[in-house]
Amino acid sequence: MCGIIGIADRDSVANRLVDGLRRMEYRGYDSAGLCTIHACALVPRRAQGKLANLIAELAQRPALGDIGIAHTRCATHGAPTEDNTHPHATEHVALVHDGIIENFRELGEELRAAGRQFNSETDSEVVAHLISREVEGGASPEDAVRTVLPRLRGAFALAIAFRSHPDMLIGARHGSPLVLGYGEGEMFLGSDALAPLTQQIAYLEEGDWAVVRRDGVQVFDAENAPVEREVTTSGASAAAVEKGNYCHLMQKEIFEQPTVVAQTLDSYLRQADNSIALPQFDFDISKIRRLTIVACGTSYYAGMVAKYWFEQFARVPVDISFASEFRYRDPVLKDGGLALLISQSGETADTLAALPHCKANGQTIAMVVNVPTSSMAREADLLLPTHAGPVIGVASTKAFTSQLAVLAALCAHMAVKKGLMNREEEAEVVAYLLEAPASLNAALDRNEDIAAMAHLIAPAREVLYLGRGPDFPLTLEGALKLKGISYIHAGGYAAGEMKHGPIALIDDKVPVVVLAPSGPLFEKTVSNMEEVRARGGQVVLVSDAEGLAAAGEGCIATIEMPHVHPLIAPLVYAIPVQLLAYHVACVKGTDVDRPRNLAKSVTVE
């Protein structure tokens, strides 16, 4: 996800633009740039690599001006070179762009045929040329944008500066988020909630575009009609998120999980009577006949765990889809269904695009999200915040366990309302959930043990993860984490499916991480583990004391977890797979918080 910041002020803005970019570094990026307007000229400054390189460039070549735009780029079209870095500028126009322009090739061919020269390989530069051509033909900035926006297909948030109009910026959004910020004699555009620049914000809605000046803003909707968007006070903290005593933000967020899970459960559980209470909503959840879960990445794996829970406890059939595939397989959605969308940011492009498709097919919308002011959250019939706090590390950790906590509460509530869980059983579920934070703490006590055995995994070219039941999605999540931050290829498998192909990968150089809490599926999982060991596989067994006593002999390493009820086992067993990936990445020396090629929130398809 790219980061956009725009400032219209009465003083020099370059340093503030850089500060805005610094607060968005967590998103992941490969280059950064800004453009101000000074003495009736556009003043672009760009640098490949880290923001420090842009700061060094500005030290050598300052960018004066009291209005400007800035951008951190995560490459989609074109390599991460200086030429491909935003802002993209013509003689008259500079812009930054988050998203993808899907029809950029045909638009580019049209522009090249008219004699226009391009300096980058990006889709974004096409938009700069389209707007510039209108301006060169005599159009006002407003008319130029009004003409060009309908020609763009794809997803975009744009911030645009005009050489001949040094008192204004124009922002536009379609599929990617963009926020307006209000100050005293200053205005802001941004991808985030704009703290600490201002706490007074307004969210542009789908199709909106806005003319921003120092003293105010005029917003137009997708039909170019003037509209008002509500100004609210942001709850975002103005304080920068620091690592504290931890080596990495990811490590910090792993260790925050007992606290954030407790905070999340505190919003959904009533300890006075051991009951579950959801936020208010206006539909009868007992009448839900089918559940459709849509999510991406780690959120998808949280949904996979929830599928087991909903079918077991609420007895409702569940369909789960990757958001990127959901619309394109033309899913059958019948009236009376609940679409459950899961997203940390609430801005993930594929998941966001699934939302109107679900609404158009008569689905009630429930949203599990960590940002209650996000685009998805504002469209939900039932909003279920996760209360995980700021999530900065690219690899999702505390967002995942917080999502699981919310999903468990939602599942139990649905079971109660359907008459499938009585008061005594509801109280038992509440008791199990209330045990989760302490169990997460107990799991974190194994941190040093996991760090000590990470060197056994770090040399591997491939690692397999095995599990059954609700622990199977944890194998996928563990493999995803290891791939994402250590760059070791890894795969997660349902343990019983090993014999249908993956077992051919087993030899004495392949570590196999087995998640096997003692319980009804333990013996079957251990049988599959023995098949691995018989073929020379190097097993790391993750289980409780009872499980390790029964099956731990002959493993290259074991990781002891607390004994927990199967309902909360996925929350607890998330800890060792996160810590294992983290410590292996540390051994390999990779960039844990900003792994290569990844972005925190993906706003392109």
BAVEXMI-79965 format. One record per atom (N, C-alpha, C): x, z, y; residue in three letters. Coordinates in steps of 0.05 Angstrom, whole numbers, plus 5000, padded with zeros to 4 digits. Layout:
<rs>
XZYALA...
</rs>
This chain:
<rs>
501750004976MET500050005000MET501850005025MET501449815042CYS502949805067CYS501850015086CYS503450085106GLY502650275126GLY502550135154GLY500450175169ILE500050055195ILE499750275216ILE501050235239ILE500650415262ILE500650245287ILE498850295305GLY498850165331GLY498250365353GLY499550345375ILE499250535397ILE499050385423ILE497050465439ALA496750375467ALA496950625484ALA499150635500ASP499750885514ASP500650815543ASP501451015557ARG502550975584ARG505551015585ARG506751105563ASP509651145561ASP510750975538ASP513350975535SER514650825514SER513650915487SER513050725469VAL511750785444VAL513550755419VAL515950645422ALA517550575399ALA518050815381ALA518951045393ASN519551275377ASN517051385363ASN514751375377ARG512251475364ARG511451285342ARG511851035345LEU511250845323LEU512950915299LEU515550965303VAL517251035281VAL516351295268VAL515651495284ASP514551745273ASP512151695256ASP510351515265GLY508051445249GLY508751325222GLY510751145223LEU511651025198LEU512951225179LEU514451415192ARG515751625175ARG513651775159ARG511351835171ARG509351985157ARG507951825135ARG508451565135MET507251395114MET509251295094MET511751405094GLU513751325075GLU512951375047GLU511251585043TYR510451655016TYR508951435002TYR507951245017ARG506351025004ARG508150844987ARG510750844993GLY512550654980GLY512750404997GLY515150315001TYR515550075019TYR518349965014TYR518749715022ASP521349595019ASP522649495045ASP521149515067SER522149435093SER520349545114SER521249545139ALA519749655161ALA520349515187ALA518349505204GLY518749375230GLY516749455250GLY517249385275LEU515349435297LEU515549215318LEU513649205335CYS513749015357CYS512349145381CYS513749145404THR512549245429THR512249005448THR510949055470ILE510748855491ILE512048965516ILE513948815527HIS515448905551HIS516148665568HIS515648675593ALA516248465613ALA515048195603ALA512548205595CYS511047965586CYS512447825563CYS513747985545ALA514947865521ALA514448045497ALA514147925474LEU514048075449LEU516848165442LEU517148415433VAL519748525427VAL519648625397VAL520248445378PRO520148525350PRO522848645341PRO522648845324ARG525048955311ARG524349005282ARG525948905264ARG525348915235ARG527848985219ARG527449105196ALA529749175179ALA528949195150ALA530549085133GLN530049105104GLN530849385095GLN529549485074GLY530249745063GLY528949975077GLY530250205077LYS529150455086LYS528750455116LYS527050635125LEU526350665153LEU528850725170LEU530750855157ALA533250915172ALA534650665182ALA534250445168ASN535450195177ASN534150085202ASN531450125203LEU530050045228LEU530950225251LEU531150485246ILE532050665267ILE534850585277ILE536650515259ALA539250425267ALA539150165284ALA537349985276GLU536949745292GLU535949805320GLU534149995322LEU533050075348LEU535150205365LEU537050355352ALA539150475367ALA540950265380ALA541350045366GLN543049825376GLN541449655396GLN538949615390ARG537249435406ARG534549565412ARG534449735432PRO531949875437PRO529549685442PRO527149785436ALA524749635441ALA523149775462ALA523149685486LEU521649805508LEU518749715507LEU517049865520GLY514249785521GLY512450015515GLY510050015528ASP508150235524ASP505850165506ASP506049935492ILE504049865472ILE505449725449ILE504649775425GLY506049655402GLY504749705376GLY505749555356ILE504749575328ILE507149615310ILE506749735287ALA508949785268ALA507849785239ALA509749765220HIS508849695193HIS511049775173HIS510249895150THR511949905127THR510849725106THR512549555093ARG511549345075ARG512249415046ARG510349365029CYS510949365000CYS510349074990CYS512348934982ALA512248644979ALA510048554961ALA508448354969THR506648214952THR507447914950THR507747784974HIS508547504975HIS511347494988HIS513247404973GLY515947384984GLY517647634979GLY520147594975ALA522047814969ALA522248004993ALA523248244988PRO523548435010PRO526048375027PRO525748155043THR527848075061THR527048125090THR528948105109GLU528248145137GLU526347935147GLU526647685138ASP524747475146ASP521847535137ASP521547665114ASN518947725104ASN517747985114ASN519448135129THR518548395140THR516548355163THR514648525165HIS512748525187HIS513948675211HIS513148625235PRO511048445244PRO511948155242PRO509947975238HIS510347685240HIS509447595268HIS511147435280ALA510647365308ALA511047075313ALA509346965331THR509746705344THR510546765373THR510546555389GLU511246605417GLU509046775431GLU506546765421HIS504346895435HIS503247135421HIS503547155395VAL502147355379VAL503947485359VAL503647755355ALA505047895334ALA502948055319ALA503248075292LEU501348225277LEU502548355253LEU501248575244VAL501948695218VAL499448695201VAL499948695174HIS497748635155HIS498048805130HIS495948935122ASP495849075096ASP493748925080ASP494448835056GLY492648695039GLY493748425030GLY491948245021ILE492747985012ILE490847775023ILE491847555034ILE490247335043ILE490247135020ILE488047115005GLU488046964980GLU488246664985GLU487146565008ASN487246275013ASN489446205032ASN491646355032PHE493846295051PHE495146025046PHE495145935021ARG496445675016ARG495045445030ARG492345435026GLU490945215038GLU491045235069GLU490845485079LEU491145515108LEU493945435118LEU495945505102GLY498645435110GLY499145135110GLY497944995090GLU498244705089GLU496944585114GLU494644685121GLU493344585146GLU495144615170GLU496344855173LEU498044915196LEU500544745196LEU501744715172ARG504244555171ARG503644265177ARG501344165168ALA500643895174ALA500343845204ALA499644065218ALA499344045248ALA501944095262ALA504144135246GLY506844155258GLY507844435262GLY506444635252ARG507344905256ARG509544985236ARG511445135246GLN513745215229GLN513545505221GLN514145565195PHE513945835185PHE516745945180PHE517046205184ASN519546335181ASN519646525157ASN517446555142SER517346745120SER515946615096SER515946755074GLU514446675050GLU511846825047GLU511046975067THR508747155065THR506147015069THR504047135060ASP501247045066ASP500547135094ASP501747345104SER500947465130SER501647285153SER503847145152GLU504646975175GLU502646765181GLU501146675161VAL499046475165VAL497046575186VAL496246835184VAL494346945203VAL495446945231VAL497947005234ALA499147005261ALA499046725273ALA499546525257HIS499446245267HIS496646165274HIS494746235257LEU491946165262LEU491046275289LEU491546535294ILE490746655319ILE492346545342ILE494846495338SER496546385360SER495546115368SER494745945348ARG493845675355ARG491345695372ARG489545875367GLU487145905383GLU487945995412GLU489846185414VAL490646275440VAL491946055456VAL493645905442GLU495045685456GLU493045475465GLU490745455452GLY488745265460GLY486945365482GLY487545605492GLY486045715515GLY484045935508GLY483846005483ALA481946215475ALA482946495484ALA481146665490SER481846945495SER482647075469SER484047295469PRO484647435444PRO482147505428PRO480047595442GLU477547655427GLU476447415414GLU476347185428ASP475146945417ASP476946835394ASP479546865397ALA481346775376ALA480946925350ALA480747185352VAL480247355328VAL477447295317VAL475547275334ARG472847215326ARG472646955310ARG474246755318THR474346495304THR475846505278THR478046655277VAL479746655253VAL478746825231VAL477747065236LEU476947255215LEU475247125193LEU473146975200PRO471446855179PRO472946665161PRO475246565169ARG476746375153ARG478446515132ARG478746775133LEU480546915115LEU479047015091LEU480246955067ARG479147065042ARG481147265031ARG480047485021GLY481847685009GLY481247955021GLY483348115023ALA483048385034ALA485148425056ALA484248545078PHE486248575099PHE485448795118PHE487548925129ALA487349085153ALA489448955171ALA488748905196LEU490448765215LEU490748925240LEU493148925252ALA493549025279ALA495048805293ALA494048715316ILE494948475330ILE495648535359ILE497948445367ALA498848465395ALA499048185408ALA498548165434PHE498447905448PHE500347925472PHE502247735473ARG504247735494ARG503047735522ARG500947575525SER499747535552SER497747745559SER497247935541HIS495348155545HIS496648415537HIS498548515554PRO500048755546PRO498549015549PRO495948995553ASP494349235556ASP492449275532ASP492749115510MET490749125489MET492049065462MET490749185441LEU491249115413LEU488549045401LEU488548885380ILE486148845365ILE486648915336ILE484749075325GLY484949145296GLY482549035282GLY482848975256ALA480648875240ALA480948965211ALA478749005198ARG478849085169ARG476848935152ARG477748865129HIS476048755108HIS477248825081HIS476249025069GLY477249105042GLY479549305043GLY480949335065SER483149525068SER482449715091SER483149965089PRO482350165109PRO483750135136PRO482350195157LEU483550215184LEU482050415200LEU483550585214VAL482350805229VAL483050785258VAL481150855275LEU481550875304LEU482251165311LEU484051205330GLY484751465339GLY484351485370GLY483251705379TYR482551735408TYR484351955419TYR485651895442GLY487252095456GLY486552095486GLY488052245501GLU487652255530GLU489352035542GLU488051815551GLY489451595563GLY491151445542GLY490451465517GLU491951325496GLU490051285472GLU490551065457MET488951005434MET490750915411MET489650945387PHE491350895363PHE489850735342PHE491350585327LEU490350455303LEU492150555280LEU490950585256GLY492650665234GLY491350645207GLY493050645187SER492050645159SER491150925151SER492451125161ASP491851405154ASP490151535176ASP489751795173ALA488051945191ALA489352005218ALA491951915222LEU493251915248LEU494252185257LEU494052395241ALA495352645249ALA498352595247ALA499952705266PRO499252885288PRO498652755314PRO498352485314LEU497852345340LEU495252435352LEU493152465336THR490552555346THR488952655322THR487052825328GLN485052915308GLN482352785312GLN482052635334GLN479552505340GLN479652215329GLN478052165309ILE478251905295ILE475551785290ILE475551525286ALA473151375277ALA474051175256ALA472451145235TYR473050965214TYR471750695219TYR473350485219LEU472150225220LEU470850165193LEU468450045195GLU466949975171GLU467649695162GLU466749625138GLU467449365127GLU466649135145GLU468548965152GLY468048735169GLY468348795199GLY468849045207ASP469149115235ASP471749005246ASP471748945272TRP474148895287TRP473949035314TRP476149115326ALA476049285349ALA478149205370ALA477349205395VAL479149155417VAL479949425428VAL482549485427VAL483549745433VAL485249735459VAL484449905478ARG485949935503ARG486650225507ARG488350285526ARG489250565530ARG486850745536ARG484850635550ASP482650805559ASP480150785542ASP480250655519GLY477950645501GLY477950405482GLY475750365469VAL475650165448VAL472850035448VAL472749785441GLN470149655436GLN470149545408GLN468249625392VAL468049555364VAL465949345360VAL466549145343PHE464548945335PHE464348945305PHE461848895295ASP461448885266ASP462048605255ASP461548565230ALA462148315217ALA460548075229ALA458348135243GLU456747925256GLU457547905285GLU459748035293ASN460748025321ASN458848155341ASN457148335331ALA455448485349ALA456848745357ALA456648825383PRO457849085391PRO456549315376PRO458149505366VAL457149735352VAL458649985360VAL457450205355GLU458750465359GLU459450585331GLU461850685329ARG462550825304ARG463051115311ARG462051295295GLU462051575300GLU464951685302GLU465451835323VAL468051965326VAL467852245314VAL469652305296THR469652565282THR472352695285THR472452955279THR474953105280THR476153095252THR478552995250SER479852975224SER480753245215SER480653295189GLY481653545178GLY484553515168GLY485753285173ALA488453235163ALA490453415178ALA492253525163SER494353695175SER496253535192SER496953645215ALA499053505231ALA501853575222ALA502053765204ALA504753845195ALA505753655174ALA508253585175ALA509453415155ALA509653565129ALA509253415107VAL509453535080VAL512353555072VAL513353785067GLU516153825060GLU516453905030GLU518853865020LYS519453924992LYS519754224988LYS520354375009GLY520754665006GLY523254714989GLY523054884969ASN525254954952ASN525554764928ASN523854564927TYR523954384904TYR525854144909TYR526754024888CYS528653794891CYS527153544899CYS524653524891HIS523053284897HIS520153354902HIS518753184917LEU515953224921LEU514353224895LEU515153054876MET513853044850MET513953314836MET516353434837GLN516753694824GLN514953904838GLN514953894864LYS513254074879LYS510354044871LYS509353804869GLU506553754863GLU505853824834GLU507753794816ILE507353894789ILE506854194789ILE508554334804PHE508354624804PHE506054734821PHE504854564837GLU502454644852GLU499854634835GLU500054524811GLN497654474796GLN495954724789GLN497154944781PRO495455184776PRO493755254801PRO495055234825THR493655304849THR491455104856THR492054844855VAL490054654863VAL487754624843VAL488354664817VAL486254664797VAL484354914802VAL485555134808ALA483955374815ALA482255324839ALA483455204860GLN481855144884GLN479554954878GLN480154754862THR478054554855THR475854684839THR476554844819LEU474554974802LEU472855174819LEU474155294839ASP472755484855ASP470455354870ASP470555094874SER468454954888SER466154874869SER466654894843TYR464654794824TYR463555014805TYR464955244804LEU464155454786LEU463155694801LEU460955814792ARG459956064804ARG460656294784ARG462656444791GLN463556654773GLN461556884772GLN459856914792ALA457957134792ALA456057114769ALA455256874762ASP453356844739ASP454456644718ASP457056574720ASN458356394701ASN456756134698ASN456156014721SER454655754720SER456255544735SER455255304733ILE456555074746ILE454754974769ILE455854934792ALA454354844816ALA455754604828ALA454354384829LEU455454144842LEU454554124871LEU455853964887PRO454753914914PRO451953794913PRO450453824934GLN447653724933GLN447553424931GLN445553324916PHE445153044913PHE442152994908PHE441352734912ASP438552674913ASP437552514889ASP438652544866PHE437652414842PHE437552604819PHE436052544799ASP435652714775ASP437752644755ASP439852804752ILE442052744734ILE441152754705ILE439052904699SER438052914672SER436952654662SER436252474681LYS435052214674LYS437151994671LYS439652054675ILE441751854672ILE441951774642ILE441651514638ARG441651404611ARG444251284602ARG445951224621ARG448551104614ARG450551164636ARG453051204629LEU455151264648LEU457151034647LEU457850924671THR459950724673THR462150834690THR464550874678ILE466850984692ILE468650754700ILE469450744725VAL471250534736VAL473550664750VAL475950584744ALA478350714756ALA480750544750ALA483050614762CYS485650484758CYS487750684750CYS489750604736GLY492150764731GLY491551034720GLY492751244732THR492451514722THR489551604724THR488051514744SER485251584747SER483651474723SER484451234713TYR483151124690TYR483551304666TYR485951414663TYR486451584639TYR484851844642TYR484451944666ALA482652174669ALA479852104660ALA478951864667GLY476351764658GLY476151744628GLY478351664615MET478351644586MET477951914573MET479252114584VAL478852384574VAL475852464578VAL474852404601ALA472052474607ALA470052334589ALA470752094580LYS468951954561LYS468552114536LYS470652234526TYR470352414502TYR468452644509TYR468852764532TRP467252994540TRP464252924543TRP463752714558PHE460952634564PHE459452564538PHE460752424521GLU459452344496GLU459052584477GLU460952764477GLN460753004459GLN458753204470GLN458853264496PHE457253484506PHE454553394519PHE454653174534ALA452253084548ALA450752864532ALA452052764511ARG450752564493ARG449752324509ARG451352244528VAL450652004543VAL452651784536VAL451751544530PRO453751334524PRO455451264549PRO457951224544VAL459851174566VAL461350914562VAL461350754583ASP463050514584ASP465150564605ASP467650504599ILE469850554618ILE471350294621ILE471950224646SER473349974652SER475550014672SER477749864669PHE479649834690PHE478249694713PHE478549804737ALA477249694760ALA478049404765ALA480549334758SER481549064763SER480148864744SER478948954723GLU477648774704GLU474548794706GLU473649004719PHE470749074718PHE468948844727PHE469348744752ARG467548544762ARG467748284747ARG470148224737TYR470647954727TYR469647924698TYR468948144685ARG467848114658ARG464748114659ARG463648114684ASP460748104688ASP459348314671ASP459848574676PRO458748794659PRO455748804661PRO454548894639VAL451648934638VAL451049214649VAL449749224671LEU449049484684LEU446049494687LEU444749674673LYS441849704674LYS441049924692LYS438649904703ASP437550114720ASP437550384706ASP437950594721GLY438050854710GLY440850944702GLY442850784708GLY445550854702GLY447050994725GLY449151134718LEU450851264738LEU453551134736LEU454451024759ALA457250914761ALA458951144772ALA460951214756LEU462851434764LEU465451304770LEU466151304796LEU468651194805LEU470651414811LEU473151374802ILE475151584804ILE477551464819ILE478351594840SER480651494856SER481851734871SER484551744871GLN485851954887GLN485351904917GLN485951654926SER485851594955SER483151524965SER481451414947GLY478851314956GLY479051044970GLY481450914969GLU481850664982GLU482850444963GLU483250514938THR484350324918THR482650074918THR483949844923ALA482449594928ALA480549524905ALA481549524880ASP479949444858ASP477549624853ASP478049884856THR475850074852THR473850054874THR474850024899LEU473049994922LEU471349744919LEU472449524908ALA470949284905ALA468849304883ALA469249494864ALA467249534843ALA464749674853ALA465049814875LEU462849984885LEU460349824893LEU460649614910PRO458249454917PRO457049304893PRO458749234874HIS457749104850HIS455949294834HIS456749544833CYS455149744819CYS452549794834CYS452749814860LYS450249864876LYS448349634874LYS449349384874ALA447649154872ALA446249134846ALA447349274826ASN446149274799ASN444649534793ASN443749664814GLY441949894811GLY443150144801GLY445850184804GLN447150424794GLN447250634816GLN446750884809THR447351104826THR450451144826THR451551224849ILE454451234852ILE455351524854ILE457151604835ALA458551864837ALA461451804842ALA462751954859MET465551904866MET467252154864MET469252134847VAL471252354845VAL473652264861VAL474252404882VAL476352304901VAL477652544915VAL480152504923ASN481552724937ASN481352704968ASN480252474978VAL480052435007VAL477152405014VAL475752615021PRO472852605025PRO471952435049PRO473852345065THR473152165087THR473851875081THR474651815057SER475551545050SER473251345048SER473851095046SER471850885045SER469950925022SER470950984999MET469251024975MET467551274978MET468751484988ALA467251734991ALA464751705009ALA465051545029ARG462851505048ARG460551345036ARG460951225013GLU458851055001GLU457551204977GLU458451444970ALA457551574946ALA454851704948ALA453251704927ASP450851864925ASP451552144917ASP453652174902LEU454652444895LEU457652444899LEU458552594919LEU461352614925LEU462552864913LEU464652824896LEU465853044882LEU468853064890LEU469453214911PRO472253234920PRO473953394899PRO476553324898THR478353454880THR479953684892THR480053694919HIS481453924932HIS484353954924HIS485753734919ALA488553744910ALA490453774934ALA489453754958GLY491253764981GLY492753504984GLY494653495004PRO496153245008PRO497653164982PRO497252914975VAL498552804951VAL500552594961VAL503152654960ILE505152484972ILE506852334952ILE507752474931GLY509352344910GLY507852104898GLY509351884894VAL508051644884VAL506851694856VAL508251834839ALA507251894812ALA505052104814ALA502652044805SER500452234807SER500752454787SER500552704796THR500652934779THR498353124784THR498453264807LYS496353454812LYS493653314817LYS493653064825ALA491052924828ALA489752884801ALA491352834780PHE490352794753PHE489053044742PHE490353264743THR489153514732THR486753604748THR486853564775SER484553634791SER482153454784SER482653194779GLN480553024770GLN479253114744GLN481053194725LEU480053294700LEU478253544703LEU479053714721ALA477453964726ALA474753884737ALA474553704756VAL471953614766VAL470353484745VAL471553304729LEU470053154709LEU468953344687LEU470453554680ALA469453744660ALA467053894671ALA467153974697ALA464854104709ALA462453924710ALA462853674718LEU460653484719LEU459353434692LEU461053414672CYS460053374644CYS458353604635CYS459353844639ALA457854084631ALA455254104646ALA455254044672HIS452854054688HIS450753854678HIS451653614671MET449853414660MET448653514634MET450353634617ALA449353734591ALA447253954595ALA447654124615VAL445754334621VAL443054214630VAL443254024648LYS440853904659LYS439353734638LYS440753634618LYS439453484597LYS438353664575LYS438753924578GLY437854114558GLY439554124533GLY441954024534LEU443754014511LEU445754244511LEU445654414532MET447454644533MET445854874545MET445655094530ASN444055314540ASN445855494559ASN444655694570ARG446055864589ARG448455994577ARG448256084552GLU450456214539GLU452756014536GLU452155774527GLU454155574523GLU455455484550GLU453755474571GLU454855414597GLU456855624606GLU456155874602ALA457856094609ALA460556084594ALA460455994569GLU462855964553GLU464655744565GLU463455524573VAL464955304585VAL466255394611VAL464755544627VAL465855644652VAL468255824646VAL467955994626ALA470156174619ALA472656024611ALA472255804595TYR474555644587TYR475955514611TYR474255404629LEU475355274653LEU476855474670LEU475755714672LEU477155914689LEU479756004677LEU480255954651GLU482756014639GLU484955804645GLU484055574655ALA485855344658ALA488255404677ALA487855524701PRO490155564718PRO492355744705PRO491555954691ALA493456124678ALA494955974656ALA493455804641SER494655644620SER496555434631SER495855324655LEU497755134668LEU500255284676LEU500055524686ASN502455684692ASN504155724668ASN502855784645ALA504355834620ALA505755584611ALA504455354615ALA505755104608ALA508155044626ALA507955114652LEU510255074670LEU512555254663LEU512155464648ASP514355644640ASP516255494621ASP515455264610ARG517155114592ARG518954914607ARG518854934634ASN520354734650ASN523354724643ASN524654954640GLU527454944634GLU528054834607GLU526254904587ASP526654794560ASP526454484561ASP524554384576ILE524154094577ILE526553964592ILE527454094613ALA529853984627ALA532253974608ALA532454174591ALA534854194573ALA534753974552ALA532353874545MET532353664524MET531853384535MET531753354562ALA531353094574ALA533552894566ALA536052994563HIS538252814556HIS537852684529HIS536052784512LEU535552654486LEU533852404490LEU532252394512ILE530552174517ILE531751964535ILE533452054554ALA534451884575ALA535851634565ALA537451644543PRO538851404534PRO536951194521PRO534551264514ALA532851094499ALA531950844515ALA531650624501ARG530550384513ARG527550384511ARG526450534492GLU523550544488GLU522850814477GLU520450914486VAL519451174477VAL516451134470VAL515651244448LEU512851234440LEU511551514443LEU508951514449TYR507351764451TYR505051734432TYR504451944416LEU502251944397LEU500352184402LEU497752144399GLY495852354401GLY493152264391GLY491352444387ARG488652384377ARG486552514396ARG484152404394GLY481852514409GLY482452504439GLY481652714454PRO482152724482PRO485052734490PRO486852784470ASP489652784475ASP490852504474ASP489352314463PHE490252034463PHE490651924492PHE488751964510PRO489351874538PRO491752004550PRO492452254541LEU494852384551LEU497352234542LEU497252104519THR499551944511THR499951704529THR497751584538LEU497951354556LEU498951454583LEU497951684592GLU498851794618GLU501851864616GLU502751984594GLY505552054591GLY507351814591GLY506451604578ALA507951354577ALA508051224605ALA505851234619LEU505751124646LEU507651274664LEU507751534663LYS509551694680LYS512451624673LYS513151604648LEU515951554640LEU516751274650LEU515051074646LYS515650804655LYS516050804685LYS514150934699GLY514050914728GLY516351024743GLY517551244733ILE519651374748ILE522351374735ILE522551324708SER525151314695SER525851024687SER523950844688TYR524350564682TYR524950514652TYR524250704635ILE524450674606ILE521750564596ILE521850354580HIS519250254570HIS518050454551HIS515550504554ALA514150704537ALA511350614531ALA510250704509GLY507550634501GLY506150874489GLY503550904496GLY501951114484GLY500051004464GLY499651134442TYR498051034420TYR496251254408TYR493851174400ALA492351344383ALA493851374356ALA494351624348ALA496151674325ALA495251514300ALA492651504296GLY491751364272GLY492051064272GLY492750954296GLU493150664299GLU496050584295GLU497850774290MET500650704287MET501050504264MET499650544243LYS500050384219LYS499050094222LYS497650044244HIS496649774249HIS498449604267HIS500949664267GLY502849504282GLY505049654296GLY504549854312PRO506649984326PRO508750124309PRO508050184284ILE509950324267ILE512450144261ILE512149884265ALA514349704261ALA516549754282ALA515949894304LEU517949944325LEU519650184318LEU518850344297ILE520250594292ILE522950554279ILE524950674291ASP527550714278ASP528950954290ASP531451004282ASP532651254290ASP533551264320ASP532951044334LYS533651044363LYS531151064380LYS528851104368VAL526351114383VAL525251394383VAL525351534406PRO524051794407PRO521051764407PRO519651944393VAL516751934391VAL515752204399VAL514252214421VAL513052464432VAL510252494420VAL509852714406VAL507252754392VAL505852984405VAL503452934415LEU501753144427LEU499753244406LEU500053484397ALA498453584374ALA497753874377ALA495953944395PRO495054224396PRO493654294370PRO494054544361SER492654634337SER489654614342SER488154534321GLY485354494324GLY484354294303GLY481954184307PRO480754024286PRO482253764280PRO483853664299LEU485253404294LEU488153444288LEU489053694286PHE491853754283PHE493053634258PHE491753694235GLU492853604210GLU493153304208GLU491053154218LYS491252864218LYS493452764235LYS493852884259THR495952804276THR498652854263THR499053084251VAL501553144238VAL502152954215VAL500052864201SER500452664179SER501652404191SER500552324213ASN501652084227ASN504552134236ASN505052374245MET507852444253MET509752434230MET508852514206GLU510552504183GLU511152214175GLU509252034180GLU509851744175GLU512051644193GLU512151754218VAL514251674236VAL516951784227VAL516952044219ARG519452164211ARG520552034185ARG518751944168ALA519651814143ALA521051554149ALA520651444172ARG521951194179ARG524251234200ARG525151474202GLY527451534219GLY526851594248GLY524251604255GLY523451654283GLY524351934292GLY525151954317GLN526152204328GLN523852344342GLN522652544330VAL520152664340VAL520652894359VAL519252884381VAL518953114399VAL516053214396VAL515653444385LEU512953554380LEU512153744402LEU509853684414VAL508653854435VAL506253984423VAL506354254419SER504154394407SER504354684414SER502354844405ASP502455134409ASP504155264387ASP504455524389ALA506155664370ALA505155624341ALA502555624337GLU501555584310GLU502155304300GLU501855104317GLY502454834309GLY505454794304GLY507154904321LEU510054874317LEU510955014291LEU509755244285ALA510455374260ALA509755214236ALA507555064238ALA506654914215ALA508054644212ALA509054524234ALA510054254233ALA512554194248ALA513754394261GLY515954344279GLY518654294265GLY518854364240GLU521454334226GLU522154034224GLU524653964230GLY525553694227GLY525253524253GLY524153644274CYS523853494300CYS526453524315CYS527053324332ILE529453344348ILE529053544371ILE526553604378ALA525953804399ALA522953874396ALA522354114405THR519554194406THR519054314434THR516554294443ILE515654404468ILE513254574463ILE513454834467GLU511255024460GLU509355044484GLU506855004478MET504655034497MET503055284490MET501555394509PRO499755624503PRO497455524485PRO496455704470HIS494055634454HIS491655624472HIS490255404473VAL487955374491VAL485655244476VAL483255274488HIS480855144477HIS481154844480HIS480154684461PRO480454394463PRO479354274489PRO477454404502LEU476354294527LEU478454274548LEU480154474551ILE482154474572ILE484854374563ILE485154314538ALA487754214528ALA488853974543ALA487153784551PRO488253554566PRO489553644593PRO488353844606LEU489553934631LEU492254054626LEU492454224605VAL494854374599VAL497054184588VAL496353994571TYR498253814559TYR499153594578TYR497853574602ALA498953404622ALA501553504633ALA501953764633ILE504353884645ILE506853794630ILE507053814604PRO509553734591PRO510153434593PRO508153264593VAL508752984595VAL509752914624VAL508653054644GLN509653024671GLN512453124674GLN512953364664LEU515653474666LEU517753314651LEU516953214627LEU518853054612LEU519652804627LEU517652664638ALA518252424654ALA520052494678ALA519352714691TYR520852794715TYR523752854708TYR524253014688HIS526953094681HIS528652854670HIS527352684655VAL528752444645VAL529552264669VAL527752234689ALA528452084712ALA530752204728ALA530752474729CYS532952614742CYS535652564728CYS535552574701VAL537952514686VAL538952234691VAL537152044694LYS537851764698LYS538551704728LYS537851894746GLY538551854774GLY536851664789GLY534351624780THR532551444794THR531251584819THR529951424836ASP528651534859ASP525851634850ASP525751894845VAL523352014833VAL520851984851VAL521152044876ASP518852044894ASP518051764903ASP519951584904ARG519251314913ARG520451114893ARG519351104869PRO520450914848PRO520150624857PRO521950464848ARG521950184856ARG519350044850ARG518649864867ASN516349684863ASN513549814864ASN513450074867LEU510850214866LEU510050304894LEU507350314898ALA506250414923ALA504250644916ALA503850824935LYS502251054930LYS499250984925LYS498250814942SER495450734940SER495350434943SER494150304923VAL494350014922VAL491849884935VAL492349754957THR490049634972THR489949334969THR491249234948VAL490948944941VAL490048924912VAL488748704905GLU487948664878GLU490248594860GLU
</rs>
